[in-house]
Amino acid sequence: MKLSDIDLNLLVVFNQLLREGSVSRTAVALELSQPAVSNALRRLRDLLGDELFLRTPQGMAPTPYAQTLAEPVSQALQGLHHALNVRASFDPATSQRCYTLALTDVGEIYFLPVLMDALAREAPGVTLRCVPVATPALRDDMAGGQVDLALGWLPPVESGFMQQALFRQRYVALMRQGHPLAALPKVGAAAYRRANHVRVVSSGTGHAQVDQALDRLGMTGNVKLSVPHYVALGHVLASADLVATVPERLAERVGEPFHLVARPLTAKLPTSTICQLWHSHLHRDPGHQWLRGRIASLFGHPASA
């Protein structure tokens, strides 16, 4: 007999009859009518070619064949029940789950210190694995389950994906405390053009829109250094009279450790909306819901979320 030949509901009735030894009690336990239980037993007898249960003064007694089926059927149903309900609950305090996050280097600097501190307190067994967000295969990797969540200034949502806005941020001029522009309350266009700059060429992310806006305004003529990542900016700016145009949240994170100051720009630049993005197949996963909820509570802004 092939598994496809049998209705799983018949095995549920069989397993309950073994426990109850009564058609009426089985009907009550399964919330079925007695005729429905009797019909299920008849169908199962026809399929298996055995009486399975015999009426006795003590109730429905299993035949020797039914007894041989009892343990494997019970174990199979328990295993199936566990598999179907394993996602029904999530306990961060005991979970050993590993999440893969796609981040820019700005995201690593801004999100990870706070997130890792929260995990250490609330979910000590949970681990994170980080991969670059600016990869052509990101959407495929998320759809295939290789990446759980992407954070950053991301392209428009495609079919099959969901996202939540966390916060909006502007771009500011970042420099060392002794830089001449640090004495100004705001950095105007003329002063900005005269300054020497370090430029981050962050391809494949939304930050490229800011670079394009600066180019259109003619405000990047004195670029003395171009780097592919933000991660070195703190060290560079702390020891050189250079200005970097960076996301506001990054400036907040690196300002104090490297003795840097941020100043608003009078030039109108695009603002960035930082989101968390996930594939719809994880939308109802309790563990994924918990992680998204913690990120939203740690970093989200009520006006943006």
C-alpha positions in Angstrom: 0.0 0.0 0.0 1.2 3.5 -0.9 0.9 6.3 1.6 -1.1 8.3 -0.9 -3.8 5.6 -0.8 -4.8 6.4 2.8 -6.5 9.4 4.3 -4.5 10.7 7.3 -7.8 11.4 9.1 -8.4 7.7 9.2 -5.2 7.1 11.2 -6.2 9.9 13.6 -9.5 8.0 14.3 -7.6 4.7 14.6 -5.1 6.2 17.1 -8.0 7.7 19.2 -9.9 4.4 19.1 -6.8 2.7 20.6 -6.8 5.2 23.4 -10.6 5.3 24.1 -11.7 1.7 23.3 -15.1 3.2 22.4 -16.6 4.7 19.3 -18.7 7.1 21.3 -15.8 8.4 23.4 -13.7 8.7 20.3 -16.4 10.8 18.6 -16.5 13.1 21.6 -12.7 13.5 21.7 -12.4 14.2 18.0 -15.6 16.3 17.9 -17.2 14.0 15.3 -20.5 12.2 15.2 -20.6 8.5 16.0 -21.6 7.6 12.5 -18.6 9.5 11.2 -16.3 7.5 13.4 -17.9 4.2 12.4 -17.6 5.2 8.7 -13.9 6.0 9.2 -13.4 2.6 10.8 -15.2 0.9 8.0 -13.1 2.6 5.4 -9.9 1.7 7.3 -10.9 -1.9 7.6 -11.5 -2.1 3.8 -8.1 -0.4 3.1 -6.1 -2.6 5.5 -8.0 -5.9 5.1 -8.4 -6.4 8.8 -11.2 -5.9 11.4 -8.8 -3.8 13.5 -11.3 -3.6 16.4 -13.7 -6.2 17.8 -16.7 -5.5 20.0 -16.3 -7.0 23.5 -18.2 -6.4 26.8 -15.2 -4.3 27.8 -15.3 -2.1 24.6 -13.6 -2.1 21.2 -10.6 -4.4 21.5 -7.7 -4.1 18.9 -6.9 -7.1 16.8 -3.3 -8.4 16.7 -2.7 -6.5 13.5 -4.1 -3.3 15.1 -1.7 -3.8 18.0 1.3 -4.0 15.7 0.2 -0.8 14.1 -0.4 1.0 17.3 3.1 2.2 18.2 4.3 3.2 14.8 1.1 5.1 14.0 1.2 6.9 17.3 4.8 7.9 16.8 4.2 9.1 13.3 1.2 11.2 14.3 3.2 12.7 17.2 6.1 13.5 14.9 3.8 15.1 12.4 2.0 17.1 15.1 5.4 18.4 16.4 6.6 19.3 12.9 3.4 21.2 12.1 3.4 23.1 15.4 7.2 23.7 15.9 6.6 27.3 14.6 3.7 27.9 16.8 5.8 29.2 19.6 9.2 30.9 20.1 11.1 31.4 23.3 14.0 33.8 22.8 15.5 32.9 26.2 16.1 29.3 25.1 16.3 29.6 21.3 19.5 28.5 19.5 18.5 30.0 16.2 21.0 31.7 13.9 19.7 34.6 11.8 21.4 35.8 8.7 21.2 39.6 8.2 22.1 41.5 5.1 23.6 44.9 6.0 25.7 47.7 4.6 28.8 48.6 6.6 26.9 51.6 7.9 24.2 49.2 9.1 26.8 47.1 10.8 28.2 50.1 12.7 24.7 51.4 13.6 22.6 48.3 14.3 24.9 45.6 15.6 26.2 47.1 18.9 22.7 47.8 20.1 21.2 44.6 18.7 24.0 42.3 20.1 23.6 43.9 23.5 19.8 43.2 23.4 20.4 39.6 22.3 22.9 39.0 25.1 20.3 40.0 27.7 17.2 38.5 26.1 18.3 35.7 23.8 21.8 34.5 24.8 21.6 31.4 22.5 20.6 33.4 19.4 23.4 34.1 17.0 23.7 36.4 14.0 25.5 36.0 10.7 26.0 39.1 8.5 26.3 39.3 4.7 26.6 42.3 2.4 23.3 43.9 1.4 24.6 45.1 -2.0 24.7 41.8 -3.9 22.8 41.0 -7.1 21.6 37.7 -5.6 20.1 39.2 -2.4 16.5 38.8 -3.4 17.1 35.2 -4.6 18.9 34.4 -1.4 16.1 35.8 0.7 13.5 33.9 -1.3 15.5 30.7 -0.9 15.9 31.1 2.8 19.7 31.9 2.9 19.0 35.4 4.2 16.4 36.2 6.9 16.3 39.9 7.0 17.8 42.9 5.1 18.3 46.3 6.8 19.1 49.6 5.2 18.1 52.1 2.5 16.7 49.5 0.1 15.3 49.5 -3.5 11.5 49.4 -3.9 9.7 46.3 -2.7 9.2 43.5 -5.2 6.4 41.0 -5.3 6.8 38.4 -2.6 8.6 40.7 -0.2 7.5 42.8 2.8 9.1 45.7 4.5 8.7 48.0 7.5 10.1 51.5 7.7 12.2 52.1 10.8 13.3 55.7 10.5 14.1 58.6 8.2 17.5 60.4 8.3 19.2 63.3 6.6 22.8 63.6 5.5 25.2 65.8 7.4 28.8 66.9 7.1 31.2 65.0 9.4 34.6 66.3 10.4 37.1 66.5 13.3 36.4 68.9 16.1 39.3 71.2 15.1 38.2 71.5 11.5 37.4 75.1 10.3 33.9 74.2 9.3 33.2 72.8 12.8 32.9 76.4 14.1 29.9 77.0 11.8 26.3 76.2 12.9 25.5 75.0 9.3 27.7 74.3 6.3 26.8 76.4 3.4 27.3 75.6 -0.3 30.3 77.8 -0.8 32.2 76.6 2.3 31.3 73.1 1.4 32.8 73.4 -2.1 36.0 74.9 -0.8 36.6 72.1 1.7 38.6 68.9 1.0 36.4 65.8 1.0 36.5 62.1 1.5 33.9 60.3 -0.5 32.4 56.9 0.1 31.4 55.2 -3.1 28.7 52.9 -1.8 27.5 51.1 -4.9 24.4 49.0 -5.0 22.7 50.9 -2.1 20.4 53.9 -1.8 23.3 56.1 -0.7 24.4 56.4 -4.3 21.4 58.9 -4.7 23.2 61.3 -2.4 26.4 61.1 -4.4 24.4 61.9 -7.6 22.8 64.9 -5.9 26.1 66.2 -4.7 27.5 65.9 -8.2 24.5 67.8 -9.7 25.1 70.6 -7.2 28.8 70.7 -8.1 29.8 70.1 -4.4 32.4 67.4 -4.7 35.1 69.0 -6.7 37.8 68.7 -4.0 37.6 65.0 -3.3 41.0 64.0 -1.9 40.1 60.4 -1.0 37.5 57.9 -2.3 36.8 54.7 -0.3 34.4 51.9 -0.9 33.2 51.6 2.7 32.2 53.9 5.6 34.0 51.8 8.2 37.3 53.6 7.9 35.9 57.1 8.1 36.3 57.6 11.8 40.0 56.9 11.7 40.5 59.1 8.5 38.5 62.1 9.7 40.1 62.1 13.1 43.5 62.7 11.7 42.9 64.8 8.6 41.2 68.1 7.6 38.6 66.3 5.4 34.8 66.4 5.3 32.6 63.4 4.7 28.9 63.5 3.8 27.3 60.8 5.8 24.0 59.5 7.2 23.0 61.3 10.4 22.7 58.0 12.4 26.3 57.1 11.4 27.5 60.5 12.6 25.9 59.9 15.9 27.5 56.5 16.3 31.1 57.4 15.4 31.2 61.0 16.6 32.1 60.5 20.2 34.7 57.7 19.9 36.6 59.6 17.2 36.0 63.1 18.5 34.1 64.2 15.4 31.4 66.7 15.0 28.5 66.8 12.6 27.0 69.9 11.0 23.8 70.2 8.9 24.1 71.2 5.3 22.2 74.0 3.7 22.1 72.1 0.4 18.9 70.0 -0.1 19.9 66.4 -0.3 17.8 63.3 -0.4 16.8 61.8 2.9 17.0 58.1 3.4 14.3 55.8 4.8 15.8 52.9 6.6 13.7 49.7 6.4 13.8 46.1 7.3 12.9 43.8 4.5 11.9 40.1 4.5 10.5 37.5 2.2 6.8 36.7 2.7 7.5 33.1 3.5 8.9 34.2 6.9 6.1 36.7 7.6 4.3 34.5 10.1 7.3 32.7 11.5 7.2 33.4 15.3 11.0 33.6 15.6 11.2 36.0 12.7 8.3 38.0 14.1 10.2 38.3 17.4 13.4 39.5 15.7 11.5 42.1 13.6 9.7 43.3 16.6 12.8 43.7 18.7 14.5 45.6 15.8 11.4 47.8 15.4 11.3 48.6 19.1 15.1 49.3 19.3 15.4 51.4 16.2 12.0 52.3 14.9 10.5 55.7 15.0 6.7 56.0 15.6 6.4 58.5 12.7 8.1 56.1 10.3 7.2 52.6 11.3 
